[in-house]
Amino acid sequence: MRTSPPRRGRRASTSALELLARLAAEGKVRAVIDQTCPMVDIAAAHAYVERGRSKGKVVVDIA
């Protein structure tokens, strides 16, 4: 069963989120993390994402 991702600006439905949670729990989907950066480098991380260079999620470490 394939569902299309929600469009920008729209909220995901409960059923779509439940499906995603189940697939993640089963190990069928995983988040791809491109890089992790400290909070002090958030401007550079944002620019990196805006340039379209990221191949996954960019995580900002706030600790």
N, CA, C and O atoms as a GROMACS GRO file, in nm:
protein
  252
    1MET      N    1   0.084  -0.117   0.000
    1MET     CA    2   0.000   0.000   0.000
    1MET      C    3   0.089   0.124   0.000
    1MET      O    4   0.173   0.139   0.089
    2ARG      N    5   0.074   0.211  -0.096
    2ARG     CA    6   0.154   0.333  -0.105
    2ARG      C    7   0.064   0.453  -0.079
    2ARG      O    8  -0.048   0.460  -0.130
    3THR      N    9   0.113   0.544  -0.002
    3THR     CA   10   0.042   0.670   0.018
    3THR      C   11   0.138   0.781  -0.016
    3THR      O   12   0.258   0.771   0.012
    4SER      N   13   0.088   0.886  -0.074
    4SER     CA   14   0.175   0.998  -0.108
    4SER      C   15   0.197   1.083   0.016
    4SER      O   16   0.109   1.093   0.101
    5PRO      N   17   0.315   1.145   0.027
    5PRO     CA   18   0.342   1.230   0.144
    5PRO      C   19   0.254   1.354   0.140
    5PRO      O   20   0.212   1.398   0.033
    6PRO      N   21   0.224   1.409   0.258
    6PRO     CA   22   0.142   1.530   0.259
    6PRO      C   23   0.214   1.646   0.190
    6PRO      O   24   0.336   1.657   0.197
    7ARG      N   25   0.137   1.731   0.124
    7ARG     CA   26   0.196   1.848   0.060
    7ARG      C   27   0.237   1.948   0.166
    7ARG      O   28   0.183   1.947   0.276
    8ARG      N   29   0.332   2.034   0.132
    8ARG     CA   30   0.375   2.138   0.225
    8ARG      C   31   0.257   2.222   0.267
    8ARG      O   32   0.171   2.256   0.186
    9GLY      N   33   0.253   2.254   0.396
    9GLY     CA   34   0.147   2.338   0.446
    9GLY      C   35   0.021   2.263   0.485
    9GLY      O   36  -0.073   2.323   0.537
   10ARG      N   37   0.018   2.133   0.462
   10ARG     CA   38  -0.099   2.052   0.499
   10ARG      C   39  -0.061   1.961   0.614
   10ARG      O   40   0.054   1.917   0.625
   11ARG      N   41  -0.155   1.933   0.698
   11ARG     CA   42  -0.131   1.844   0.811
   11ARG      C   43  -0.151   1.699   0.766
   11ARG      O   44  -0.239   1.669   0.685
   12ALA      N   45  -0.067   1.611   0.819
   12ALA     CA   46  -0.081   1.469   0.789
   12ALA      C   47  -0.204   1.414   0.862
   12ALA      O   48  -0.234   1.456   0.973
   13SER      N   49  -0.271   1.323   0.799
   13SER     CA   50  -0.388   1.262   0.862
   13SER      C   51  -0.344   1.163   0.970
   13SER      O   52  -0.230   1.115   0.969
   14THR      N   53  -0.433   1.135   1.061
   14THR     CA   54  -0.404   1.039   1.167
   14THR      C   55  -0.371   0.904   1.108
   14THR      O   56  -0.278   0.837   1.155
   15SER      N   57  -0.444   0.862   1.006
   15SER     CA   58  -0.418   0.730   0.946
   15SER      C   59  -0.281   0.724   0.881
   15SER      O   60  -0.214   0.621   0.887
   16ALA      N   61  -0.237   0.834   0.818
   16ALA     CA   62  -0.104   0.837   0.756
   16ALA      C   63   0.005   0.830   0.862
   16ALA      O   64   0.105   0.760   0.844
   17LEU      N   65  -0.014   0.900   0.973
   17LEU     CA   66   0.084   0.896   1.082
   17LEU      C   67   0.089   0.759   1.148
   17LEU      O   68   0.196   0.712   1.186
   18GLU      N   69  -0.027   0.695   1.163
   18GLU     CA   70  -0.031   0.560   1.220
   18GLU      C   71   0.041   0.462   1.128
   18GLU      O   72   0.113   0.375   1.176
   19LEU      N   73   0.021   0.475   0.998
   19LEU     CA   74   0.089   0.389   0.902
   19LEU      C   75   0.240   0.410   0.910
   19LEU      O   76   0.316   0.313   0.911
   20LEU      N   77   0.283   0.533   0.914
   20LEU     CA   78   0.426   0.563   0.923
   20LEU      C   79   0.486   0.506   1.051
   20LEU      O   80   0.594   0.449   1.049
   21ALA      N   81   0.416   0.521   1.164
   21ALA     CA   82   0.463   0.467   1.291
   21ALA      C   83   0.477   0.316   1.285
   21ALA      O   84   0.574   0.259   1.335
   22ARG      N   85   0.378   0.250   1.223
   22ARG     CA   86   0.383   0.104   1.212
   22ARG      C   87   0.500   0.059   1.124
   22ARG      O   88   0.572  -0.034   1.159
   23LEU      N   89   0.518   0.126   1.011
   23LEU     CA   90   0.629   0.090   0.921
   23LEU      C   91   0.764   0.114   0.987
   23LEU      O   92   0.856   0.034   0.969
   24ALA      N   93   0.776   0.222   1.064
   24ALA     CA   94   0.901   0.249   1.136
   24ALA      C   95   0.926   0.142   1.242
   24ALA      O   96   1.038   0.095   1.258
   25ALA      N   97   0.821   0.103   1.314
   25ALA     CA   98   0.834   0.000   1.417
   25ALA      C   99   0.875  -0.134   1.356
   25ALA      O  100   0.946  -0.212   1.419
   26GLU      N  101   0.830  -0.160   1.235
   26GLU     CA  102   0.864  -0.285   1.166
   26GLU      C  103   1.000  -0.278   1.097
   26GLU      O  104   1.045  -0.377   1.040
   27GLY      N  105   1.064  -0.161   1.102
   27GLY     CA  106   1.195  -0.146   1.039
   27GLY      C  107   1.190  -0.130   0.888
   27GLY      O  108   1.291  -0.149   0.821
   28LYS      N  109   1.073  -0.098   0.834
   28LYS     CA  110   1.058  -0.085   0.690
   28LYS      C  111   1.092   0.055   0.638
   28LYS      O  112   1.117   0.073   0.519
   29VAL      N  113   1.092   0.153   0.727
   29VAL     CA  114   1.136   0.288   0.691
   29VAL      C  115   1.227   0.340   0.802
   29VAL      O  116   1.208   0.310   0.919
   30ARG      N  117   1.326   0.417   0.762
   30ARG     CA  118   1.418   0.477   0.858
   30ARG      C  119   1.449   0.618   0.813
   30ARG      O  120   1.448   0.648   0.694
   31ALA      N  121   1.475   0.703   0.908
   31ALA     CA  122   1.515   0.840   0.876
   31ALA      C  123   1.659   0.840   0.827
   31ALA      O  124   1.743   0.768   0.881
   32VAL      N  125   1.687   0.918   0.726
   32VAL     CA  126   1.823   0.933   0.676
   32VAL      C  127   1.876   1.066   0.729
   32VAL      O  128   1.821   1.172   0.698
   33ILE      N  129   1.982   1.060   0.808
   33ILE     CA  130   2.041   1.181   0.864
   33ILE      C  131   2.165   1.215   0.784
   33ILE      O  132   2.262   1.139   0.783
   34ASP      N  133   2.161   1.330   0.719
   34ASP     CA  134   2.273   1.376   0.637
   34ASP      C  135   2.387   1.424   0.725
   34ASP      O  136   2.502   1.384   0.705
   35GLN      N  137   2.355   1.509   0.823
   35GLN     CA  138   2.459   1.560   0.913
   35GLN      C  139   2.396   1.610   1.042
   35GLN      O  140   2.276   1.639   1.048
   36THR      N  141   2.480   1.621   1.143
   36THR     CA  142   2.440   1.677   1.272
   36THR      C  143   2.532   1.794   1.298
   36THR      O  144   2.653   1.785   1.279
   37CYS      N  145   2.474   1.905   1.343
   37CYS     CA  146   2.557   2.023   1.370
   37CYS      C  147   2.516   2.085   1.503
   37CYS      O  148   2.402   2.069   1.547
   38PRO      N  149   2.609   2.155   1.568
   38PRO     CA  150   2.576   2.222   1.694
   38PRO      C  151   2.489   2.345   1.669
   38PRO      O  152   2.487   2.399   1.559
   39MET      N  153   2.419   2.388   1.772
   39MET     CA  154   2.329   2.503   1.761
   39MET      C  155   2.401   2.628   1.711
   39MET      O  156   2.342   2.709   1.640
   40VAL      N  157   2.528   2.645   1.747
   40VAL     CA  158   2.600   2.766   1.704
   40VAL      C  159   2.618   2.772   1.553
   40VAL      O  160   2.645   2.879   1.498
   41ASP      N  161   2.604   2.659   1.484
   41ASP     CA  162   2.618   2.654   1.338
   41ASP      C  163   2.484   2.645   1.266
   41ASP      O  164   2.478   2.601   1.151
   42ILE      N  165   2.377   2.685   1.333
   42ILE     CA  166   2.244   2.669   1.274
   42ILE      C  167   2.228   2.750   1.145
   42ILE      O  168   2.158   2.705   1.054
   43ALA      N  169   2.290   2.866   1.135
   43ALA     CA  170   2.277   2.945   1.012
   43ALA      C  171   2.339   2.870   0.893
   43ALA      O  172   2.283   2.868   0.784
   44ALA      N  173   2.455   2.810   0.916
   44ALA     CA  174   2.521   2.733   0.809
   44ALA      C  175   2.439   2.609   0.773
   44ALA      O  176   2.429   2.573   0.656
   45ALA      N  177   2.379   2.545   0.873
   45ALA     CA  178   2.295   2.427   0.847
   45ALA      C  179   2.173   2.465   0.766
   45ALA      O  180   2.134   2.393   0.673
   46HIS      N  181   2.112   2.577   0.800
   46HIS     CA  182   1.995   2.624   0.727
   46HIS      C  183   2.031   2.656   0.582
   46HIS      O  184   1.957   2.621   0.490
   47ALA      N  185   2.144   2.723   0.561
   47ALA     CA  186   2.189   2.755   0.425
   47ALA      C  187   2.216   2.628   0.346
   47ALA      O  188   2.184   2.620   0.227
   48TYR      N  189   2.274   2.528   0.411
   48TYR     CA  190   2.302   2.400   0.347
   48TYR      C  191   2.173   2.335   0.296
   48TYR      O  192   2.167   2.288   0.182
   49VAL      N  193   2.070   2.334   0.379
   49VAL     CA  194   1.941   2.276   0.340
   49VAL      C  195   1.877   2.358   0.228
   49VAL      O  196   1.826   2.302   0.132
   50GLU      N  197   1.880   2.490   0.242
   50GLU     CA  198   1.818   2.578   0.141
   50GLU      C  199   1.883   2.565   0.004
   50GLU      O  200   1.816   2.583  -0.098
   51ARG      N  201   2.011   2.533   0.000
   51ARG     CA  202   2.081   2.514  -0.129
   51ARG      C  203   2.043   2.382  -0.195
   51ARG      O  204   2.079   2.357  -0.310
   52GLY      N  205   1.970   2.297  -0.123
   52GLY     CA  206   1.928   2.170  -0.180
   52GLY      C  207   2.038   2.066  -0.182
   52GLY      O  208   2.032   1.971  -0.260
   53ARG      N  209   2.138   2.082  -0.099
   53ARG     CA  210   2.252   1.990  -0.098
   53ARG      C  211   2.233   1.870  -0.006
   53ARG      O  212   2.304   1.771  -0.018
   54SER      N  213   2.138   1.878   0.086
   54SER     CA  214   2.123   1.770   0.183
   54SER      C  215   2.065   1.644   0.117
   54SER      O  216   1.981   1.652   0.027
   55LYS      N  217   2.112   1.531   0.162
   55LYS     CA  218   2.066   1.402   0.111
   55LYS      C  219   1.976   1.332   0.212
   55LYS      O  220   1.936   1.218   0.193
   56GLY      N  221   1.945   1.403   0.319
   56GLY     CA  222   1.861   1.351   0.426
   56GLY      C  223   1.832   1.465   0.521
   56GLY      O  224   1.839   1.582   0.483
   57LYS      N  225   1.799   1.432   0.642
   57LYS     CA  226   1.767   1.533   0.742
   57LYS      C  227   1.895   1.592   0.802
   57LYS      O  228   1.996   1.523   0.818
   58VAL      N  229   1.889   1.719   0.834
   58VAL     CA  230   1.998   1.786   0.904
   58VAL      C  231   1.950   1.807   1.046
   58VAL      O  232   1.849   1.874   1.069
   59VAL      N  233   2.022   1.750   1.142
   59VAL     CA  234   1.983   1.755   1.282
   59VAL      C  235   2.066   1.860   1.353
   59VAL      O  236   2.188   1.867   1.337
   60VAL      N  237   1.998   1.943   1.433
   60VAL     CA  238   2.066   2.046   1.512
   60VAL      C  239   2.072   1.999   1.656
   60VAL      O  240   1.968   1.973   1.717
   61ASP      N  241   2.192   1.988   1.709
   61ASP     CA  242   2.214   1.943   1.846
   61ASP      C  243   2.198   2.062   1.939
   61ASP      O  244   2.277   2.156   1.934
   62ILE      N  245   2.096   2.058   2.025
   62ILE     CA  246   2.070   2.172   2.114
   62ILE      C  247   2.127   2.151   2.253
   62ILE      O  248   2.112   2.238   2.339
   63ALA      N  249   2.190   2.038   2.277
   63ALA     CA  250   2.245   2.010   2.411
   63ALA      C  251   2.380   2.076   2.430
   63ALA      O  252   2.441   2.063   2.536
   0.00000   0.00000   0.00000
